[in-house]
Each structure stands twice: as structure tokens, then as C-alpha cells.
């Protein structure tokens, strides 16, 4: 389909009806120009109404068909319309959105084909990195804020183990034991499976030693893989994604994920935490003239792979409800079948790049994809396998909320740099960001680990002074792993061991007396068990 470069012809018949379906009255994003019978028609633009971008969407297509450039094109126009954007940069090539694009013959040729007045433009951008990996501003979550459901996903726990982890979180929440990082969670688990701590949890369902051992081993492996750096203080406030620049354009938040590409479940689950945290913190606003944020969820199939039924139900509910808070979500993946039907049914805007049909499985996926589109005068199986790079089949919601006709489209060229910016430029942008001072340096405040250790030390001191504390034999868990350096960190005791600190003599009485007076005894949790943030 991409080979013909004939002059535009007058539209008639089905093509005229398709073009009419995209003649919106209000503000809209320009995707490209209609392709019909091998001809590109620059006088028949294909567009998305700005007001329906909170109705979610899907960008799909085989590797190398131009999905990333489509994200960049949409993000640019959202920013220009004052809408903040979140982009996950899996391959490390989206940072160019901050810099003006490079003019050239191919760019001018594409612009002429689709009727685009192309101007090199950079857009206001902020760069982030998970846990300080890579060059971006560190994004960390506390273990308390992340919640048991999402943590179970990255630890690959089964349903029983997930429920047990939920009990542990419930106990820590109600007793004022802050779980900032993984060592805090390890300390609480070690206490609860000890002779001293076991009666505490038994009142709310109990925790078997075997299940606790599985959780502790999973935490150990998780930490040894370097994941400990992603949890801690200061916890990132996802409201930072809602900012606009002084000139009124929306800030494009780029999460650089190339350095954690070997941990796909981790970064996909962190993206879900960000979305859930936004949902928890935003008020209901209904349908707006333009969304408050559009969130692009790249490599979406990783989120759904191996997910439990409860996890999928939480995703579905979050996607359904966050629309009324003014947030649009675009899932980006290779084929629509990567997205569960209940989620796919909520995605009103579709940009489908080319699919391949080299194998029987490919052919089956192609037929399944075609069935997800409205009836169309196109032979979609033929069109989808014949699209060139930078071409797609589009259907969106009209201003009235009805699906537009399916339109084969030659997409516009992004106006920003189609590739990464230089490492020095990226580093300077991060260094000069006003957010660096807020999030760059990790902090190890007093939390569950330190509280349990200090209370045990106090109890032992009281026992030595004749308070009558009785010695108890400790249960030995895995050793505390070495973690990254923390600013303001307390020097941990090497002797006695963690469990001797946690479950030794006098611990239970000291712990229960002091914990009972904690402020905010119970943390309110929402979907995925994430903590509701007080903003």
C-alpha cells in the first residue's frame, strides 16, 4: 500500500464516507492522511478529538512498524495542547522528544504526502529512572505504598502466598511499622514467624512458617537481583506527572527503562503502581474538554503475562474508573490479543500498525485482530499485512462517543528528534531539573527495621536492670542483605543478629506497649492494595 505516490484524487463512495467521519468540530490531534486504493489523500485528514483521549486507546503492531514514532507524534500534540504526557522509554530512544527534529528529504517528503506543515520543535520534558538506575531522576516507592498485590506480582508468589503477604502488610499497617524498603519487610516477617510474634498474627488468620520461608527467600533473590534500590524514601509523588511548562505546554515525563530491560515484570508492575497511585490521588472530574494526563503503557503484554484473576480484575477496574479522573491510558503492544478482552473492550481509540503472517500463529493472530475492528469497506487482512512503516489502520471515538469509520492512514512525521539525545544533554537536563533536589538522594529514615531493633535493645536494657524480662530462643531467618548506601542511615548492628534484635527476650511486651500509641494505626488501601497517599 505504501508504494504508490499518485497525486491525490477526489474522494467518492466509501472513501468519502470515511473522510467525513473524521471531520470533527472541536480541537483534535492530527494523525495523518487517509489511504484509499493505494493513494494518500492529504485533503482527508485522520484525527482524534482531544476530548475523547481519556477514553483510552491501543497502539499495536509488529516490531519495526513505527509504534514508537506514533507515540511520539501523539505526545507532541498533546503537549502542544497543554496536556501532560507520561511515556515509558523501553529502548532508550524517546528522549529526543525534548529536542527539535532534524530536517531532511524523507521528512519533507512525508510532510508533503500528508499535508503537514512540518517545523522542527522540541517539547518540555522531564526524565526519570527507576530507583536511580540510568540517568533520570530516581523514582522510588515505599514497600508500604507499593502494596502486597503488586509486590506479589514481581515476587511471583502464588495466591496463597499473596494472601499471606497481605496479612503481613495488614499487621504492619495497623501497628505503625512503616515498610520503607525491603529490609523493613524482612524484619516484620521474621518477627511474625517467631515464637514471640506468632500469636500476634494468629489473631487475624495466621502465617505458616513454610509460607513465610517462601516469602523470605523470594525477597532475598529479589534483593540480590538489585531490586532493593527501587524501594525506599523519598517516595515519588506521581502528581509530578501532571505539570505544565511556563509556556502552557504539557510536560512530557519520560521514564528511562533501558537499564532495567532485563527485569520486565518489575518495570511493568511499577508502571501499574504509578497508574494506581494517580487513581488514588485524583478527584472525580467527569468528561473534560481535554484530559489532565495521557499515560502510555509500553510493553503492555508484560503486565498481563502470568497475572492472577484478581490482578486482572484490578487492572480492569482501574482502567475503567480512572477515565472519570481525567486520565487517558494507551496500551502499547504487538497484537491486541496481548490485552485481555475486558480491558480491550474499554479502549475506544485504536492505532494498528502492520502485522506479519509468516507462521500459522501469525495468521491466527491476524484474523483475531481483524475481528476486533468495526465493519469496514477495506479488506483488513490484506491492508494490515501491506502497511508500510509509519502507516496504520485507525479507528477512534467521535465527539459524540461513537466509533469512527476504519481508516488506513499514512501518519505524520514527529517534529521532535526521532532518536535519543546525547548523553551529556540528558544528564544536564536531569541535573538542572527542580525535582533533582527533592528525589535524587535516597534517605533511610527510622522505619520498621530500626523500630524493632531499638525496642528490643530497650527491652534488653530493662531486663538487665531487673525488670524481669525472660530470655527466649530466637528463630534464625536469612541474613540481612547488603543494600545501597543511604544518606542519614543508621549504622546497623552486626551483633546481635536481626532476629535476636527482633524476637529476643522482652520484645513482645515492649513492642505491643509502644506500637499501640502510633498515629495513623491503619493505612487505607485501594485497588492493588496500594496505600492511599495523603496529598
Buried (B, 14 or more C-beta within 10 A) or exposed (E): BBEEEEEBEEBEEBBBEBBEBBEBEEBBBBBBBBBBEEBBBBEBBBBBBBBBBBBBBBBBBBEEBBBBBBBBBBBBBBBBBBBBBBBBBBEBBBBBBBBBBEEEEEBEEBBEBBBBEBEEBBBBBBBBBBBBBBBBBBBBBBBBBBBBBBBBBBBEBEEEBBBBBBBBBBBBBBBBBBBBBBBBBBBBBBBBBBEBBBEBBEEEEEBEEEBBBBBBEBBBEBBEEBBBBBBBBBBBBBBBBBBBBEEEBBBBBBBBBBBBEEBBBBBBBBBBBBBBBBBBBBEEBEEBEBBBBBBBBBBBBBBBEEBBEBBBBBBBBBBBEBBBBBBBBBBBBBBBBBBBEBBBEBBBBBBBBBBBBEEEEBBEBBEEBBEBBEEBEBEBBEBBBBBBEBBBBBBBBBBEEEBBBBBBBBBBBBBBBBEBBEEEBBBEBBEEBEBBEEBBBBEBBEBBBBBBBBBBBBBBEBBEEEEEBEEBEBBEBBEBBEBBEBEEBEEBBEEBBBBBBBBBBBBBBBBEEBBEEBEEEEBEBBBBBBBEBEE
